[in-house]
Amino acid sequence: MTEKKKENLPISLDLLKTLAKFQQIELEDVEISFDELELRLSPGMVMAPPGAMPPPAVVKREKPTALLEADVGIPIGEYPGSIVKVRLGATKAEGGTRSRGITIGGETAPAFYNFQAPPPHKPVIAFDVFDWAKVPLCKAVKMHFREVLDDPAEWAKLCVEKFDAEMINVHLLTIDPLIEDAPPKAAVKILEDVLQAVDVPLAIGGCGDPQKDLDVFSAIAEATAGERLLFGSVTLDMNIEATAKIIKDNGHAVIAFTSMDVNKARELNRKLYDFLPKEDIVMDTTTAALGYGLDYAFTVMERSRLAALKGDPELNHPISSGSTNAWAAREAWMKMGPEWAPRELRGPIWETVTAQTLLLAGVDYFMMMHPASVQAVRTVINNLMSGKSPSEATGWVSLRL
């Protein structure tokens, strides 16, 4: 049976096996017939006969005499969201006693996108004032306030009259159960003295104890109804309903504080919405100083601001920064080598860099302490708000040295 199959093959098996060993073969005196023939020629493999192609043309290269003109513009982003406006301080006509009020927020584009939508309101800087004379201040700061450390009202007055403070942030440390555990009545007296000493808007900082802060905030809010104070702060571990109620009933505003977590910031704001209008809420996602997590603080603030401008309704609030935290960095005050320059300069620079960095993330309200730092950041804000070119160095492309 096998032999019969071999006889029927047009080509023997032995020949096929031999041919399979070669990639190319040459046949002589062979006639091949096909019913249908298909030829495939790959491009580039066809060789033209000599003389069939014209000689290549000689291209004359000319040197350009001018640059091509083109319209170049700044790409405009789409930001359907906007930041709510929050009013701080109330004038007599508004039911308070301040000489003027301050509005923050209202942005419709990222920080200082002046080419698209300049900020409608300038970021504000509040000087920190403490009610405890033993507060551990470094020498570079204490030298400016030494004579008023035991009197918060005089301290606030000095900040306004000597350093042109536009707002005062009073930190109530004596109410802390671990310090003096001062009663709410004592805190009210301090605030009344400060209100008499200065006529700028005020903010109130608690001690961090949830129950004690609530008790003190309640007493102060009722005693200063209509002044539009900024209370700092309400947190997730406080009685949010009770805190929000005293803020709303007495016409004040509050800082919603969370610790570097965008989702927790949303959660806290969402809970506050049940009791407060959005125009009474300022966000604080925590400030970490230069060298101590500033990049994380910046990232969270920037993410929050961009999400708000993209339309997130739970993050579209003005942002607060406790830039005074820069003084917690050891490098800001400790004695170091000569290459670190004098401490009297290093500390203010540390606070300035911290604040200026977060300014570009979209911060609207700063708490700061050193007069030189405040002045430096204020100058940057004014320059950015003006929309003018900050330096001739912007024309570096055409500069000749």
C-alpha positions in Angstrom: 0.0 0.0 0.0 2.9 2.3 0.8 4.7 1.6 -2.4 1.5 2.4 -4.4 1.3 5.8 -2.8 4.9 6.6 -3.7 4.3 5.7 -7.3 1.4 8.2 -7.6 3.4 11.1 -6.3 4.6 13.5 -9.1 7.8 14.0 -7.2 9.4 11.2 -5.2 9.6 11.4 -1.4 13.3 11.1 -1.5 13.5 14.2 -3.7 11.1 16.2 -1.4 13.2 15.3 1.6 16.3 16.4 -0.2 14.7 19.7 -1.3 13.5 20.5 2.3 17.1 20.8 3.4 17.8 23.8 1.1 16.6 27.4 1.3 17.3 28.0 -2.4 17.6 25.6 -5.3 18.4 25.9 -9.0 16.7 23.7 -11.5 17.9 22.9 -15.0 16.0 21.5 -18.0 12.8 21.6 -16.0 9.3 22.4 -17.3 6.7 23.6 -14.8 3.0 24.1 -15.6 0.6 26.0 -13.5 -3.1 26.5 -13.6 -2.8 29.9 -11.9 0.3 31.9 -11.0 0.5 34.7 -8.5 3.7 36.8 -8.1 4.4 39.0 -5.0 7.1 41.7 -5.3 8.2 43.6 -2.2 8.6 47.3 -2.6 12.2 48.3 -2.8 13.3 45.0 -4.1 12.6 45.9 -7.7 15.8 47.0 -9.4 15.5 49.5 -12.2 17.7 49.0 -15.2 20.7 51.3 -15.5 19.7 54.7 -17.0 16.0 54.3 -16.2 16.1 56.7 -13.2 16.9 60.4 -13.7 19.9 61.7 -11.7 19.0 63.3 -8.3 18.2 67.0 -8.5 20.7 69.4 -6.9 19.0 71.2 -4.0 20.2 74.7 -3.4 20.2 75.3 0.4 19.5 78.9 1.5 20.1 80.3 4.9 17.0 81.6 6.7 16.7 85.4 6.8 14.0 85.6 9.5 12.1 83.6 12.0 8.6 82.3 11.1 5.9 84.4 12.9 3.4 82.4 15.0 0.7 83.4 17.5 1.6 82.0 20.9 -0.8 82.2 23.8 -1.3 80.9 27.3 -3.7 77.9 27.3 -6.8 78.8 29.3 -8.1 76.0 31.5 -11.7 75.2 32.2 -12.8 75.7 35.8 -16.5 75.4 36.3 -16.3 75.7 40.1 -15.6 78.7 42.3 -14.5 79.3 45.9 -17.2 80.7 48.2 -16.6 84.1 49.8 -16.3 84.4 53.6 -16.6 87.7 55.4 -14.4 88.3 58.5 -15.1 91.1 60.9 -18.2 93.3 60.9 -18.4 97.1 60.8 -20.9 99.1 62.8 -23.2 99.1 59.8 -23.0 95.3 59.7 -23.7 94.9 63.4 -20.2 94.9 64.8 -17.5 97.3 66.0 -14.7 96.8 63.5 -13.4 99.7 61.4 -13.6 97.4 58.3 -14.4 93.9 57.3 -12.3 91.5 55.2 -13.5 89.2 52.5 -11.5 86.1 51.4 -12.2 83.6 48.7 -14.1 84.0 45.5 -11.5 82.6 43.2 -12.5 81.1 39.8 -9.0 79.9 38.7 -5.8 78.6 40.4 -3.7 80.9 42.6 -2.7 84.1 40.8 -3.6 82.9 37.3 -3.8 86.6 36.5 -3.8 85.9 32.7 -7.2 84.1 33.2 -8.9 85.3 36.4 -7.1 87.4 39.0 -8.0 86.7 42.6 -11.0 88.9 43.5 -9.8 89.3 47.1 -6.3 89.6 48.5 -5.1 86.9 50.9 -5.0 88.2 54.5 -2.3 87.8 57.1 -3.2 87.7 60.8 -0.7 88.3 63.5 -0.6 85.6 66.2 -1.2 86.8 69.8 -1.1 84.5 72.8 -2.8 84.9 76.2 0.0 83.1 78.1 3.1 85.0 79.0 5.1 81.8 79.3 4.5 80.7 75.7 7.9 79.3 74.4 8.9 81.9 71.8 12.4 81.9 70.3 14.5 84.9 70.8 14.1 86.2 67.2 10.4 86.6 67.8 10.3 87.5 71.5 12.6 90.5 71.0 9.8 92.2 69.1 7.1 91.6 71.7 9.0 91.3 75.0 7.3 94.2 76.7 3.7 93.1 76.0 3.9 89.3 76.4 1.8 89.4 79.6 -1.0 91.5 78.1 -2.8 90.1 74.9 -4.6 93.4 74.4 -1.4 95.4 74.3 0.3 92.8 72.2 -2.5 93.1 69.6 -2.3 96.9 69.7 1.4 96.7 69.1 0.9 94.5 66.1 -1.6 96.9 64.6 0.1 100.2 65.4 3.7 99.2 64.8 3.5 96.4 62.2 0.2 97.4 60.4 -1.6 94.1 61.2 -4.8 93.8 59.2 -6.1 91.1 61.4 -5.3 89.6 64.9 -5.5 85.9 65.8 -5.8 85.4 69.6 -4.6 82.0 70.8 -6.2 81.0 74.1 -3.7 78.8 75.7 -4.6 79.4 79.3 -7.9 77.6 78.9 -5.9 74.3 78.3 -6.6 71.9 81.2 -2.9 71.0 81.1 -1.8 74.7 81.5 -4.0 76.9 83.7 -7.5 75.5 82.9 -8.9 79.0 82.9 -12.7 79.2 82.8 -14.7 80.5 79.8 -15.4 83.7 81.7 -11.7 84.6 81.8 -11.4 83.9 78.0 -14.4 86.3 77.4 -12.6 89.0 79.4 -9.5 88.6 77.3 -11.5 88.9 74.0 -13.3 92.0 75.3 -10.0 93.7 76.1 -8.6 92.9 72.7 -11.8 94.1 71.0 -11.4 97.4 72.9 -7.7 97.7 72.1 -7.9 97.2 68.3 -10.5 97.7 65.6 -9.4 95.1 63.1 -11.2 91.8 62.6 -10.3 89.0 65.1 -9.9 85.3 65.0 -10.0 83.0 68.1 -7.8 79.9 68.5 -8.7 77.2 71.0 -6.4 74.9 73.0 -7.3 71.7 71.2 -9.3 70.1 73.9 -12.7 69.3 72.3 -15.0 69.9 75.3 -13.1 72.9 76.7 -12.9 74.6 73.3 -16.7 74.1 72.9 -17.4 75.6 76.3 -15.1 78.6 75.6 -16.3 79.1 72.1 -19.9 79.2 73.3 -19.2 81.8 75.9 -17.2 84.0 73.5 -19.6 83.7 70.6 -22.5 84.8 72.7 -20.6 87.7 74.3 -19.4 89.0 70.9 -22.5 88.4 68.8 -22.4 90.3 65.5 -18.6 90.8 65.5 -18.1 88.1 62.8 -15.2 86.5 64.6 -13.3 83.5 63.0 -13.3 80.6 65.4 -10.5 78.1 65.0 -11.3 75.4 65.0 -13.9 72.7 64.7 -12.7 69.1 64.3 -14.2 65.7 63.6 -13.8 64.8 67.3 -15.8 67.7 68.5 -19.6 68.1 68.9 -20.0 69.4 65.4 -23.7 70.2 65.8 -23.3 72.2 69.0 -20.3 74.1 67.7 -21.9 75.0 64.4 -25.1 76.1 66.2 -23.3 78.7 68.4 -21.4 80.0 65.3 -24.5 80.4 63.3 -26.7 81.8 66.0 -24.2 84.6 66.8 -23.1 85.5 63.3 -19.5 84.2 63.3 -17.4 82.0 61.0 -15.4 78.9 61.8 -12.2 77.1 60.6 -12.8 73.4 59.7 -9.6 71.7 60.7 -8.4 68.3 59.4 -5.0 66.6 59.3 -3.7 66.4 55.7 -6.5 64.2 54.4 -8.7 65.5 51.5 -11.4 62.9 52.2 -11.6 63.9 55.9 -11.8 67.5 54.8 -14.8 66.6 52.7 -16.3 64.6 55.6 -16.1 67.5 58.0 -17.4 70.0 55.6 -20.3 67.7 54.7 -21.3 67.4 58.4 -21.1 71.2 58.9 -23.4 71.8 56.0 -26.3 70.4 58.0 -26.0 73.3 60.4 -24.0 76.1 58.7 -24.1 78.0 55.4 -21.0 77.5 53.3 -20.2 81.2 53.6 -19.4 80.6 57.3 -16.7 77.9 56.7 -12.9 78.2 56.1 -10.9 75.1 55.6 -7.5 74.2 57.2 -5.9 71.0 56.1 -2.8 71.5 58.3 0.4 73.3 57.7 3.7 71.5 57.9 6.8 73.6 57.9 9.7 73.8 55.5 11.7 70.6 56.0 9.0 69.0 58.1 6.5 68.0 55.5 5.9 71.2 53.6 5.5 69.2 50.3 2.7 67.1 51.8 0.9 70.2 53.1 1.2 71.9 49.7 0.0 68.8 47.9 -3.2 68.5 50.0 -4.0 72.2 49.7 -3.4 72.2 46.0 -5.5 69.1 45.4 -8.3 70.6 47.5 -8.2 73.8 45.5 -8.0 72.2 42.1 -10.8 69.8 42.9 -13.0 72.7 44.1 -12.4 74.7 40.9 -13.2 71.5 38.9 -16.6 71.5 40.6 -16.2 69.6 43.9 -18.9 71.2 46.1 -17.4 69.9 49.3 -14.0 71.6 49.0 -14.8 75.0 47.5 -13.9 77.0 50.7 -11.1 79.5 51.4 -8.0 77.8 52.9 -6.3 78.7 56.1 -2.6 78.1 57.0 -1.0 78.2 60.4 2.4 79.3 58.9 3.5 80.0 62.5 4.2 76.3 62.6 7.4 77.0 60.8 8.9 78.0 64.2 8.4 74.4 65.4 11.2 73.4 63.0 14.5 73.2 65.0 16.4 74.7 62.1 14.4 77.9 62.4 15.7 78.8 65.8 18.5 76.4 67.1 22.2 77.4 67.1 23.9 75.9 64.0 27.1 76.4 62.0 28.1 79.7 60.4 27.0 78.5 57.0 23.4 78.7 58.3 23.7 82.5 58.8 22.4 84.3 62.0 19.4 82.8 63.7 17.8 86.3 63.7 17.5 85.9 59.9 17.2 82.2 59.5 13.9 82.0 61.5 12.0 84.7 59.6 13.2 83.2 56.3 11.9 79.8 57.4 8.5 81.2 58.2 8.5 83.2 55.0 9.3 80.3 52.7 6.7 78.2 54.4 4.0 80.8 53.9 5.0 81.8 50.3 5.0 78.2 49.2 1.5 77.6 50.5 0.4 81.0 49.0 0.9 79.4 45.6 -1.3 76.4 46.6 -4.2 78.8 47.1 -4.1 79.8 50.8 -6.4 82.8 51.6 -5.8 83.3 55.3 -2.4 83.1 57.0 -1.5 83.0 60.7 2.0 84.3 61.2 4.2 85.7 63.9 7.5 87.5 62.9 7.1 91.0 61.6 9.7 90.6 58.9 8.1 87.4 57.7 4.7 89.1 57.5 6.2 92.0 55.6 8.0 89.7 53.1 4.9 87.7 52.3 2.7 90.8 52.2 5.1 92.3 49.5 4.9 89.1 47.5 1.1 89.2 47.7 0.9 92.8 46.6 3.3 92.1 43.6 1.3 89.1 42.5 -2.1 91.0 42.9 -0.8 93.9 40.8 -0.3 91.7 37.8 3.0 93.5 36.9 6.1 91.8 35.8 8.1 91.1 39.0 11.5 91.7 37.4 13.4 92.6 34.3 14.7 89.0 34.4 11.6 87.9 32.7 13.3 89.1 29.5 16.2 86.8 30.0 16.0 85.4 26.4 17.1 88.8 25.0 19.5 89.7 27.7 23.2 90.4 26.8 25.7 90.0 29.5 
